[in-house]
Amino acid sequence: MVKKEFALVVLLILMVSACKTAETGQEGRSFGPLYSEHSLTLEPGRKQAALGPLFSQQNGAGYMSWSLAPLMSWWESPEKDSAEFDFLYPLITYNRTGQEYRWHFLQLFSGSGGEDQEAKQEKRVTLFPIFFSQKSEDPSRDYLAAGPFYGHLRNRLMRDEIEYVLFPLYSKTRKRDVITKNYLFPFMHVRTGAGLEGWQLWPLIGHEQRTPAPATNKEIARTGFDKWFAAWPLFRHERMGQGTDRAESMDALLPLYVIQRTAQQDMTSVGFPFFYHRHVKSANYTERGAPWPFVVLGTGDGKSMQRFWPLYGIATNAALKKQFYLWPLLQTKSIDTDDLQRHQRRWLIAGYQSSDEFHPKTGATKSSRELWPLFTWRRDETGKERLQALALLEPILSGSKSIERNYSPLYSIWLHESDPNRKASSQSLLWNLYRREVEGEMRNVSLLFGLVQYKKTEERQSWKFFHLLRFSNQGK
C-alpha cells in the first residue's frame, strides 16, 4: 500500500509540474513518455506527442495533422482546401482537394466524387472488378455494371464506353470511333470504325485493315494500316503508316526471324530474341545483340552501348550515362545538361542508394542517402536536412507522407533535422528520451524524458531537475 501511495504522490507532483510548464508559452514541455511538446525544426509550428510514438499532433505552416500510429492519421490544409486520411495504410485511404474526393479500400473497393468538366456533380463507387457505378446530375453520364451479368461503363478501363452481358460471352467497347464486339472474350471479336474493319479468332488467326483518308473540314487525316496474325505470336505481317511519308512494315515468323522497317530505324532479328541488328537512321546509330539481352553492342553519333550482362554494362548519349557492375550489385545513372546535373548510385537494388543534384543556372543543390533498413537522409534545395534511423520502409517507398505519418514514429529511434535559413536544428533519441534543440542563440536540452532539462539563451542559463528544482544565472 505504501508503494502505491508513493507512486500516486509522484504522479500528482509530475502532473502539477506539467500544468505549470503549460504557462511557459513556446518552451518545450516534457512529461516523461506520456506527453511532450516542442517546436518544429524544418518549418514554423508546434508538435505534441503522447504515449511515446503512438499519438502526435502537428500544426505547421498552413496545415494541421495528427496520427495514432500505426492505426490512423489525418492531414488537413485549409489554405490548399485539401485533406488526407489513412487507416491501417494502405488498407484504407481518403484524399480530398476542393470538392474532388477519392477513397480506397485495398485499391479494390473505392469511391470518388466531385464536379465534371461541365461543373455537374457526380459520384463513383467501384468494387474492382465486379461492380462499377456512377451517378451524375447529368443522367446521360450515369452507368452501372454488376458482376459478369450486365454492365454499361463510360470513360473507364481506358475505353470511352463499355457494354457487356454475361461477360465474357459478349461485350462491346468503344474508343473514339472504333467499336469492338467481343464474343467469348478475348478469343473472338469483330472491329469496325471509320474506314476500319477487322476480326480475330485468337490465337489462331486475325486480320485488321484501315484505309487511309486525307483531312477534311470535318475530320482529321486518317492513317491506314493492314495487319495479319496467325498462331499468335508466331506469325505477324503488318503494314503501317499507309497514306503518309512514315510507312512502316513488320514481318515475323518466330523464332526464325523478325524484320522491321520504319522511317526512323531498321531492325532485323534471327533466332528471335537472341540475335538482332538495329540501325537508327536519324542518329546514325547501330546496335547488335548476340545473344540479346546478355550481349549488346551499339555505336553512333554521340551515343554508345556496351552490355555484358550481368557482369558489366554502360550506355551513353549527349546527356545521359548509365552503368552497372555485377548487376544488381552496383548501378549508376548520370545526367549532365545545361539545366541539370544529377548522379545516382544504387547498391544491391534497395540496399544503399544515393542521389546528388545540381542546377547550374540557379546554383541549387539537392542530395539524398538511403541504407535500408538503417537510415534515410535528405537535403533539399533550401539546405534543410533530415536524417532518420531506423528506416524500415522509407527507402522502399521514398517520399511517401503516409509512411512518414503512420509508421516512421514507431521505429525511428534517432531523428536529426536542421534548417540553416532559420539557424535551427534538433536531435531526438528514442522518442525524446534525449532531445536537443537549437534556434539562433537559444539551446534546449532534455534528458530522461525531461527529468533533466537545460536551457540557454543570450541572457540566461537554467537547469531544471525532476520538473521541480530550478537553477539559473544571468549572462552567457
Secondary structure, 3 states (H helix, E strand, C coil): CHHHHHHHHHHHHHHHHHHHHHHHCCCCEEECCCEEEEECCCCCCEEEEECCCCEEEEEECCEEEEEECCCEEEEEECCCCEEEEEECCCCEEEEEECCEEEEEECCCEEEEEEECCCCCEEEEEEECCCEEEEEECCHHHCEEEECCCEEEEEEECCEEEEEEECCCCEEEEEECCEEEEEECCCCEEEEEECCEEEEEECCCEEEEEECCECCCCCCCCECEEEEEEECCCCEEEEEEEECCCCCEEEEEECCCEEEEECCCEEEEEECCCCEEEEEECCCCEEEEECCCCCEEEEEECCEEEEEECCCEEEEECCCEEEEEECCCCEEEEEEECCCCEEEEEEECCCCEEEEEEECCCCCCEEEEEEECCCEEEEECCCCCEEEEECCCCCCCCCCCHHHHHHCHHHHCCEEEEEECCCCEEEEEECCCCEEEEEECCEEEEEEHHHCEEEEECCCEEEEEECCCEEEEEECC
